[in-house]
Amino acid sequence: MSLEQVEQWIREIPPITRTYMIGAFLTTAACALELVSPFSLYFSATLIFTKFQFWRLITNFFFFGGSFSLDFLFHMFFLVRYSKQLEENAFRGKTADFFYFILVGATLMTLLAPFMKLYFLGSSLTFMMVYLWGRRNPYSRMNFLGLFPFTAPYLPWVLLSFSVLLGNNGTVDILGIFVGHLYYFLEDVYPRMINTRYRILKTPQFLEHLFASDDADFAAYDDDGEDADDNGDGGAE
């Protein structure tokens, strides 16, 4: 794959997923080259509130092992794949909603992390996205390494089992599944239970204004696609 093809592939990734992927890659590269120490990135409520090291609220989500290991590739693959699919489908034209989904999830994880003694939450965020994707694509059929088939809602649990087999702490992944389920319940299940359109997790208006240009880009892309389809149909006739 040439440099131009890599650049084109990156450009085709929607903005939120692209930003997170690049951030995780650069963080891992900086740690691998020993430009940055993981000790300056991990989540610590004590250091945040006594030493005012507020960057730790963000950097812990971008750390996936500190080297380009199998574990890093494992998480990057599923992060990019399912975050991209969520942003392009379930949240298509709703970039602000997708950002708010990540923001709400990251906030809940940050509040729970001290009680669970977790210091890096990137894996939790990945599992949250995988869980929501599975719930919103309940009939998608999958298979794991060609060994056994299953439907999409079981994907987080299959990945959790595989992650544990790789020697990872399953607690961090379970946190992502829990937060993903909580978001899914409040956003998708609860409104149907009480038969209302009211959204508990409604995206703040200032975020909608902030990402209005990205949503306009999605709309323009869709319009171009429809025009191309119309022209194609006319030629076939």
C-alpha positions, 0 to 999 in steps of 0.5 A: 500500500502506497503512502497516497493510499494510506492517506486516502484511507485515513481521509475516508474515516469519519472525523471522530473515529479518525481523531481518536485513531490518530491520537491512539497511534501517536500516543503509542508511538511516543511511548514506544520511542520513550518520548513519553512515559506511561506514568505521565498518562495514566488516570489518577484522581489524586494527581488530577486534583492535588497536582492539577494534572488535568491532561490525565482525564484524556490521555488515559483513553489513548494508551493501549499498551505502549508498544505496537503489540498484538494487544494494540493491533487487536484494540485498534482493529475493533476500535476503528472498525466499529467506531467507524461503522457507528459514526457512518451508520447509526450516527450518520449526520449526527456527529454531535450525538456521536461525540456526546455518546463518547463524552458521556461514556468516558465521563461515567468510566472516569467516575467509576475508575477509582472504585475499580482501580483502573488506570487506562480506559481506552479498552473500556471505550472500545468495548462500549462502542462494540457493545452499542454496535452489536445492540443496534445490529442485532441480526448481523451474523458473525463468526470468530476465527471461523470456529463458531457463528454468533449474532452481533449482540454477543460480540463484546462477550466473545471479544472479552473472552479472547482478551482475557485469553491474551492475559488482559484484565477483564475488568476494564472491558467489563466496565466498557460493556456496562457503560455501553449497556447503560447508554443503550438502555437510556437512549434506545430502551427506556423511551420505548418503555414509556412510549415517549420521544423524550431523550434523557441523553439529548445532545447539548445544543452547543455541541450540535452547533460545533459539529454542524459543518461535519454533519453538512459534509455527510449530507452533501456526500449523501446528496452526491450519492443520490444524484449519481444513482439517479444518473446511473438509473437514467443511463440504464434505461 
